[in-house]
Amino acid sequence: MSQYVDSPPSSQPSGYRQVSGWVGWIAFAGILMVMVGVFHFIQGLVALFNDSFYLARPSGMVISVDYTAWGWTHMIGGVVLFVAGLCVFAGQIWARTVGTILAVLSAIVNIGFLAAYPIWSILMIALDVIVIMALTVHGSDIKAEEY
């Protein structure tokens, strides 16, 4: 008869959680969220200060809206995504939820932005998909400790 009734012996001291290999993916998602947030902010600045940079005029885009509105949308979304990315490192559930929602919205916004800057938009959509996968598949592997 084993002396361990509830669980097998662990090589870790008591009081420590077993860390999954997926924690690296969550950290990767946090880093991508911070990077995508910065990219959106820069994209917003470009839209505000140099709207002739983009290939298509606002009337030629999927959603006909001027670049000033796109700029502010990208900048605000970028800041929120940046902050949520930092909070993913702390294991905040709300940050994973916000990160997933914003990554979905970012992908949708970038679909609307495809005509203006196609390569950049495709890159941003690909990064958004990776963030969504990492946060939703194993997001609970990194949690804030409750005291």
C-alpha positions as CSV (number, residue, x, y, z in Angstrom):
1,M,0.0,0.0,0.0
2,S,1.4,3.4,-1.0
3,Q,1.9,6.1,1.6
4,Y,0.6,8.7,-0.9
5,V,-3.2,8.5,-0.9
6,D,-4.2,11.6,-2.8
7,S,-1.4,12.3,-5.2
8,P,1.9,10.8,-6.3
9,P,5.1,12.2,-5.0
10,S,6.5,15.3,-6.7
11,S,10.0,16.5,-7.1
12,Q,8.9,20.1,-6.3
13,P,8.6,21.4,-2.8
14,S,5.2,21.7,-1.4
15,G,3.3,25.0,-2.1
16,Y,4.6,25.2,-5.7
17,R,2.5,24.4,-8.8
18,Q,3.6,22.2,-11.6
19,V,4.4,24.5,-14.5
20,S,3.1,23.4,-17.9
21,G,5.2,23.7,-21.1
22,W,2.4,25.8,-22.5
23,V,3.4,28.7,-20.2
24,G,5.9,29.6,-22.8
25,W,3.1,29.9,-25.4
26,I,1.2,32.2,-23.1
27,A,4.3,34.3,-22.6
28,F,4.7,34.3,-26.4
29,A,1.1,35.5,-26.7
30,G,1.8,38.3,-24.2
31,I,4.8,39.4,-26.1
32,L,2.9,39.3,-29.4
33,M,0.1,41.3,-27.8
34,V,2.5,44.0,-26.7
35,M,4.2,44.0,-30.1
36,V,0.8,44.1,-32.0
37,G,-0.3,46.9,-29.7
38,V,2.8,48.9,-30.6
39,F,2.3,48.1,-34.3
40,H,-1.3,49.3,-34.2
41,F,-0.2,52.4,-32.4
42,I,2.4,53.1,-35.1
43,Q,-0.1,52.3,-37.9
44,G,-2.5,54.8,-36.3
45,L,0.2,57.5,-36.1
46,V,1.0,57.0,-39.8
47,A,-2.7,57.2,-40.7
48,L,-3.0,60.5,-38.7
49,F,0.1,62.2,-40.0
50,N,0.8,60.8,-43.5
51,D,-2.4,59.4,-45.0
52,S,-0.8,59.5,-48.5
53,F,1.4,56.6,-47.3
54,Y,-1.4,54.1,-47.9
55,L,-2.0,52.5,-51.3
56,A,-5.7,53.1,-51.5
57,R,-7.8,56.2,-50.8
58,P,-10.5,55.8,-48.1
59,S,-13.2,55.5,-50.7
60,G,-11.4,52.5,-52.2
61,M,-11.4,50.5,-48.9
62,V,-13.9,47.9,-47.7
63,I,-15.3,50.4,-45.2
64,S,-15.3,53.9,-46.4
65,V,-13.9,55.9,-43.5
66,D,-11.2,58.5,-43.5
67,Y,-7.7,57.7,-42.3
68,T,-8.1,60.0,-39.2
69,A,-10.8,57.7,-37.8
70,W,-8.7,54.6,-38.7
71,G,-5.7,56.2,-37.0
72,W,-7.5,56.9,-33.8
73,T,-9.1,53.4,-33.9
74,H,-5.7,51.8,-34.3
75,M,-4.0,53.9,-31.6
76,I,-6.7,53.3,-29.0
77,G,-6.9,49.6,-29.7
78,G,-3.1,49.4,-29.7
79,V,-2.8,50.9,-26.2
80,V,-5.5,48.6,-24.8
81,L,-3.8,45.6,-26.4
82,F,-0.4,46.7,-25.1
83,V,-1.7,46.9,-21.5
84,A,-3.6,43.6,-21.8
85,G,-0.4,42.0,-23.1
86,L,1.5,43.2,-20.1
87,C,-1.2,41.9,-17.7
88,V,-1.1,38.4,-19.4
89,F,2.3,38.0,-17.9
90,A,0.7,38.5,-14.4
91,G,-1.8,35.7,-15.2
92,Q,-4.8,38.0,-15.2
93,I,-7.9,36.2,-16.6
94,W,-9.4,39.5,-17.7
95,A,-6.2,40.2,-19.8
96,R,-6.6,36.9,-21.6
97,T,-10.2,37.6,-22.3
98,V,-9.5,41.2,-23.5
99,G,-6.6,39.9,-25.5
100,T,-8.7,37.3,-27.3
101,I,-11.5,39.8,-28.0
102,L,-9.0,42.5,-29.2
103,A,-7.1,40.0,-31.4
104,V,-10.4,39.0,-33.1
105,L,-11.3,42.7,-33.6
106,S,-7.8,43.4,-34.8
107,A,-8.1,40.7,-37.4
108,I,-11.5,42.1,-38.5
109,V,-10.1,45.7,-38.7
110,N,-7.2,44.5,-40.7
111,I,-9.4,42.8,-43.2
112,G,-11.0,46.2,-43.8
113,F,-7.5,47.7,-44.1
114,L,-6.3,45.1,-46.7
115,A,-6.8,47.4,-49.7
116,A,-4.8,50.2,-48.1
117,Y,-1.8,48.1,-47.0
118,P,-2.1,44.4,-47.9
119,I,1.1,42.9,-46.7
120,W,1.0,44.6,-43.4
121,S,-2.6,43.6,-42.9
122,I,-2.0,40.0,-43.7
123,L,1.0,39.9,-41.3
124,M,-1.2,41.5,-38.5
125,I,-4.0,39.0,-39.1
126,A,-1.5,36.1,-38.9
127,L,-0.2,37.4,-35.6
128,D,-3.7,37.9,-34.3
129,V,-4.5,34.2,-35.0
130,I,-1.4,33.1,-33.1
131,V,-2.4,35.2,-30.1
132,I,-5.9,33.8,-30.2
133,M,-4.6,30.2,-30.3
134,A,-2.2,30.7,-27.4
135,L,-4.7,32.5,-25.2
136,T,-7.6,30.2,-25.7
137,V,-6.0,26.8,-25.9
138,H,-3.8,26.9,-22.8
139,G,-4.5,30.3,-21.3
140,S,-5.3,28.9,-17.9
141,D,-1.8,27.4,-17.6
142,I,-0.6,30.7,-16.3
143,K,-2.7,32.2,-13.5
144,A,-2.3,34.9,-10.9
145,E,-1.7,33.4,-7.5
146,E,-4.6,33.9,-5.1
147,Y,-3.7,34.7,-1.6
